[in-house]
Amino acid sequence: MKVAVGASSFAADSGKAIALLEQRGIEVAKNPFGRKLTKEETIAHLQGADGLLAGLEPLDEQVFSACPGLRAVARIGIGMDNVDLEAARRHDIKVSNTPDGPTQAVAEMTAAALLCIAHQLVPANADVHQGVWKKRMGSSVRGMKVLVIGYGRIGRRTAQLLRDLGAQVRAYDKYQPADCTLEEGLSWADAISLHAAGKDTILSGRELDLCRPGVMVLNSARGGLVDEQALYERLKDGRVSWYWGDALWQEPYHGPLCGCPNAILTPHLSTYTTRCREDMETAAVQNLLEDLGCV
């Protein structure tokens, strides 16, 4: 039996997950490029494979049709936007993900980003490197009003961490009972943290203009949840004081926000802690083994 790995960083820091496969005599074909695979590379990589430990490579009808031996896909992570689930069903391919693994790591990084912004760490660091000794006045998370949009596992854990820091937190979720409407939350919040699923834009220019002047926006979920051009314009005029994005509109990202000093942009690394990666990789392997009938 052969398992292909699409995720570029699989087993980079821990051999626990790969050992689970090798102990069963399963051949493991790791990502040969160390980056996200193109569709053509994915098809070539999956030849002869029974299972796939998936990253963000495209998995659609064309891929599945070209890989008739593929029986199971285990996504290392939560998001399934790169997987055509209907096409997988048509080809009788079982698909799984690891919804629990990223929760703590993403919540921690979101809280860290808010603390970094609130306490002016980025401009203060730049000052010192430029030979400027300037004491900038920050703000405390204690008493800060934070709207969490999307109240699943990560949204709930983030809310709890921020409440532990003394923030006032309200939650809005389109699909379940919430503390407020979106409009009420936007006009109330000092900071907004995005954790919603789906591809729909939530913060367009209209929604950003409903926010309090100087609002901070945190996005660990998907770049497309925010209108990029509208955000750029409001970062430039100060309507949005700071933006942190870890999931960007295109990756690698070279867009207009690179020219905004009040935009903190990170390369989709919220889950990149040794503990989180090991947990997600191990869970994905266990899912794959079950779907392949190896347990």
Salt bridges, closest charged atoms under 4 A:
GLU41 OE2 - ARG35 NH2 2.74
ASP50 OD1 - ARG71 NH2 3.99
ASP60 OD2 - LYS39 NZ 2.57
GLU61 OE1 - ARG90 NH2 2.92
GLU61 OE2 - HIS91 NE2 2.85
ASP81 OD2 - ARG222 NE 2.73
GLU86 OE2 - ARG89 NH2 2.65
ASP100 OD1 - ARG153 NE 2.69
ASP127 OD2 - ARG136 NE 2.76
GLU183 OE2 - ARG206 NH2 3.92
ASP190 OD1 - ARG212 NH1 3.11
GLU207 OE2 - ARG206 NH1 2.95
ASP209 OD1 - ARG234 NE 2.81
GLU233 OE1 - ARG234 NH1 3.56
GLU251 OE2 - HIS268 ND1 2.91
ASP279 OD2 - ARG275 NE 3.26
